[in-house]
């Protein structure tokens, strides 16, 4: 009977495990205060009035800085983190400067890999909420523009389509 070869993911995890520092983020160089300074820029009120694209971009850059700072605090290179989270090194670099948007799964993997105890995921949630609010504002503005126009027959169809896309049922 032939021995089953482990999957790529299992091999990658097994290869990384011996060299990976087994340190919690709070015990790492700089401790929890290092992360706090990078995440301070992400502290936003639970209900922001008007969200601008600049605010979302700055929030993404601050989140990327928090990732870079937490990665450096546990002495992990971008290449090593890329191996651990199964992303490319260039994507890690782009996320760290706010040029690339990453999924929730990416932030969960980074949180676990770097031992951040949920801090990165919470910060991603704030940034994602700002991006979703910006999207909602744009949809609302579209609807307002439609209501401001004279009322030919096609506006109704367009309004129904926009409302359906937004999740409203009429």
Buried (B, 14 or more C-beta within 10 A) or exposed (E): EEEEEEEEEEEBBEEEEEEBEEBEBBEBEBEBEBBBEBBEBBEBEEEEEEBEEEBBBBBBBBBBBBBBBBBBBBEBEBEBBBBBBEBEBEBBBBBBEBEBBBEEEBBBBBBBBBBBBEBBBBBBBBBBBBBEBBEEBEEEEBBEEBEEEEEEEEEEEBBEEBBEEEEEEE
